[in-house]
Amino acid sequence: MSNFEISRTDQVLINELTDTAELLLNNHNKKPSAWEPSDLIPYEQGLNYKTKLWTPDDYPLSDGIRSSIYVNLLTEDNLPYYSNTILHYLRDSPALLEWSHVWTEEEAKHSAVIREWVHVTRALDPVMLERGRKVQMGKAEVPNPQSLPDVLGYTSFQELATRVAHANTGRALDSERGGKLLMATVAGDEAKHHIFYSELAKKTMEIKPSAMVIAVRNQLVNFAMPGTGIPNFVRHAARIDKARIYDRPKFLHEVVIPTLGKWSIDDLEGLDEEGEKARDEINEYVIVLASIVDKIEERRQREDALAS
């Protein structure tokens, strides 16, 4: 199926999800993102880049924290391509179309506020940041879901993973320059986005359980954080992992287990043979990931003991 086709199955599913989408949208709008970027930026700390060139000493940060800010921001910058994919699948439902507009506006707000904060606080080299943005957006590298259940599976994991990354980045920053509050605020929005997508996915499991479980299996075992098109992404990801801002233990404990638990996949009934196989593969994946995480945590305990 090409990127510009919607299957008849997806069209029927969209219609069946309309009532749930309307309810979730209304709930989301009752708790609006009631903050303004200007409230979170310490403008009084800003300096002119023309008269004072950027240096790392302007805002001393570890490599891991700086890489996390860089990756988080460029991920938000890549929003237009994600919006295109989501709009493609959700355009035939008024409620889902409105949601996609709300989501796009809020994600664009995240990009704007983080970038402005970065420029004012000098957290990143502005030249490197802009060059990275141009490279990443020039690639237009985003996931390519093949069905509406795939969209819902991916966004459910992605929004929660993004919340974790933003929140942990904020915890690593100081309060004096406003980064702690800013990243916590953005993370709060991402948590609400996760609620919308994961609840819509849960409803899809009631309507088409096998299709949704297969999509969850596909998206989980192949999941990668947005940003793989960012220059030197592997190096930045390694720094973020080393700083324990976002890593496999956090992916397992704070993203995978909570999301699968919300869906109660093990208790799901009505699966066909392929759906049962997909559920088994999800459980097998979690077991393997947990084994890897155990080894990582054991190694880190030894390293922490030696460092103390």
Residue, then its C-alpha position, 0 to 999 in steps of 0.5 A: m500500500s502506498n503512502f497515499e492510500i487508505s484501505r477500506t478497513d481503515q476507513v471503516l475503523i475510523n468511522e467506528l472510532t468517531d465517538t471515542a475520538e470526540l470524547l477524548l478530544n473533549n477531555h483534552n480540550k477541557k485541560p488546555s495547554a494553558w501556558e505561553p512560551s513567553d512565560l517560560i523564557p528568561y529574556e533578561q539573560g539573553l545576549n546578542y550573538k553578533t557581539k558575543l559569539w557562542t562558547p560552551d562556557d556560556y552555559p556549562l553542561s555535560d555532553g549528555i544533557r547538551s545532546s539531549i536538548y539538541v535531539n529533543l529540539l530537532t525532533e520537535d522541529n521535524l513536526p511537519y512531516y509527522s503531521n502529514t502522516i497523521l493527517h493522512y490517516l485521520r482526515d476523514s473524521p471531523a473529530l480526528l481531523e480536529w485532534s490532528h490540528v490541536w496536536t500539530e499546534e501544541e507540538a509546534k509550540h514545543s519547538a518554538v519554546i525550546r528553541e527560544w529558550v536555547h537561544v536566550t540561555r545559550a545552551l547550544d551552539p546556534v550555528m550547529l543547531e541550525r545546520g542540524r535542523k537543515v540536514q534533518m528536515g532535508k531528509a524528511e525521515v519519519p516512520n512510515p506506518q502502513s495502517l491506522p492501527d500502526v499509527l496508533g501503536y507508534t504514537s502511543f509509544q512515541e509520545l510517552a517516550t518523548r515525555v520521559a526524555h523531556a522530563n529527564t532532561g528538565r530534571a538534569l537542568d538548573s532552575e535559575r535559567g528556567g530549563k527545569l520548569l520549561m521541560a517539565t511543562v512540555a513533558g506534561d503536554e506529551a503525557k496528554h498526547h499519550i493519553f489520547y493515542s493510547e486510549l484510542a488504541k485501546k478502543t481499537m483493540e475492542i473493535k479489531p483486536s488482532a489488527m491492533v495487537i499485530a500493529v503493537r507488535n510491529q511498532l514495539v519490536n521496531f521502535a526507535m525514538p524520533g530523530t534518526g535523521i539528525p546528524n551524528f544521531v548515534r553519537h548523541a544517543a550514546r551520550i544521552d544513554k550514558a547520562r541516563i536521560y533516556d535509555r533501555p531501562k527507561f524505555l522498558h520501565e517507563v514506556v513499554i510496561p505502563t503502555l502494555g499494562k494500560w491495554s491489558i493485552d494478556d487479557l484480550e479475547g477474540l484474537d485470531e491465529e496471527g493475533e495470538k502469535a503477535r501477542d506471544e511475540i510481544n511477551e517474548y520481546v519484553i522478556v528479552l528486553a528485561s534480560i538486557v535491562d537487568k544486565i545494564e542495571e547490574r553493570r551500572q551498580r558496579e560502576d556506581a560502587l566503584a565511583s563512590 
